[in-house]
Amino acid sequence: MSIDAIENARGNAAAMGSSSLDDRYSRQRLFPPIGTNGQQRLAASHAILVGCGATGAASAGLLARAGVGHLTIIDRDFVEPSNLQRQMLFTEEDAREALPKAEAARRRLLTINSEVTVTAHIADLTPANARVLLADADIILDATDNFETRYLLNDLAVETGTPWIYAAAIGSYAATMNILPSGDHRTACLACIFPEPPGGTVETCDTAGILNTAVNVAASLQSTEAIKLLTGQPSAMRRTLLSMDLWTGEHSEISTAKPRSTCSVCGQREFRHLAGEGRPHITMCGRNSVQIHEHNRPVDFASLADRLRPLGEVRWNSMMLRFTYSEYTLSVFADGRTVVQGTDQVPRARALYARFIGS
């Protein structure tokens, strides 16, 4: 949608009059836990979404429709045709234009609710910019595709006392967890439950597939918990890591009600990820190539080849695996170091690495 069309939508909304705009939230205000006071609190709140792929797009749409006054979206990637099956804010036109997801989402959200302020950052969240990009948030919503960024979010949230909500979806599986790092309702943090990130390569949506219904369940759970917090009701928030498999019907919950006393992050306040420790070092590697230094991350080439083969050409031996997808080639070495050929843009290289190798 053009900028002119977005501005016209704003003008049309203004012409509707206050009674019509009040009617927008009438059914939500009728819900007793929200009411008029809760709706006013939502309008005055600021939620930051880190990532605007499947989960982020769905959560952003839900929060915009609910009347959250300011949404900030941070994403490093652009819209592709394969996104359209599950990333609800985007259109075929967005994919044809390869619009950055943050900007495409901003435009679409303003057509959904012209009262909401939407800020788009086309950026890769890193230790260098996290404090600036995540400033002034009432809540941070995780919609990322890698644990590297989630541990960075956890460090920043614990350091600043900012609530955040972990969310994940892959295959038919969805999971969410509320992290309240301060106050009377303090919970365990991400590092309390997962002291270390998963080792080796991990499944991603691009290698394991994903149901759009699993995405929407994760986003609905995440957004509901966010609304509880933003309307001033942290005591109503779930205090478990909830996971469910929509295909099999299996589900589980792990208590997160109490922080782990020996946790290095919320217990000892060691913010290694915020300091950049353990983060893959990235260098330019010749013309139109980026090298990601994931040393000491052993790679099972046979397993990785099986996962990647349906997506593109794969060749491998005992020393290296080469995977070609569209105009990109990823050369993966036994210790995890990867050269991404076909781009000199670090955010794009990191996005490709997260999609196909997992991080």
Secondary structure, 3 states (H helix, E strand, C coil): CCHHHHHHHHHHHHHHCHHHHHHHCHHHHCCCCCHHHHHHHHHCCEEEEECCCHHHHHHHHHHHHHCCCEEEEEECCECCHHHCCCCCCCCHHHHHHCCEHHHHHHHHHHHHCCCCEEEEEECCCCCCCHHHHCCCCCEEEECCCCHHHHHHHHHHHHHHCCCEEEEEEEECEEEEEEECCCCCCCCCCHHHHCCCCCCCCCCCHHHHCECHHHHHHHHHHHHHHHHHHHCCCHHHCCCEEEEEECCCCCEEEEECCCCCCCCCCCCCCCCCCCCCCCCCEEEECCCCEEEEECCCCCCCHHHHHHHHHHHCEEEECCCEEEEEECCEEEEEECCCCEEEECCCCHHHHHHHHHHHCCC
